[in-house]
């Protein structure tokens, strides 16, 4: 019985979302009301809000859902944070992507891009995702600094702050914030390029192949730095 209830809930949620997206695609996000969505989906307004607390949450399903912080904190021993993220997105790009309709996906992206309110809400979700990643990286930096501080304790003056304290309050924290910003910006760029190719008529298989190549390039740049991948370096001009 419990399984049947869960299936019915999932079906209701899918129906509401499908109806909402059809209306958004036809008329734009701002022009559609919650009452219209509930009526078209044949549910009460209270039922709709039980599944989706806001109209924005209806339109932004999947945005910012990648648990970047969780990927870092749950990674196997001996694997760096960047290696864990690279492995995750490499597998994602190589995955089957079954049930994905490119036309529907592109339509949804256009609805988001065409709505200032949705674009702002999407950016807020991505910012929250980035902040969570920064916190995870910062926690690791502090822990690593504390371990180093314990090893060097015999060489330090009693009143001098240990390496963990210095790291937590200074460069380690900023490094974590900067790393999270660079990683997040790279991932958003990968997604935008993927969606743009689909919008331009690229087949799903070709777009996936390009995405896989882009994932490797993005994480190589993050791991090795820009200078390593600069094909032509500027040379001084001779007078």
Secondary structure, DSSP 8 states (H G I E B T S, - for coil): -HHHHHHHHHHHHHHHHHHHHHHHHHH-TTT--HHHHHHHHT--HHHHHHH-SSHHHHHTTTTT-S-HHHHHHT--TT--HHHHHHHHHHHHHHS--TT--HHHHHHHHHHHHH-HHHHHHHHHHHHHHHHHHHHHHHHHHHHHHHHHHHHTGGGS-TTS--HHHHHHHSHHHHHHHHHHHHHHHHHHHHHHHHHHHHHTT--HHHHHHHHHHHHHHHHHHHHH-TGGG-SS-------
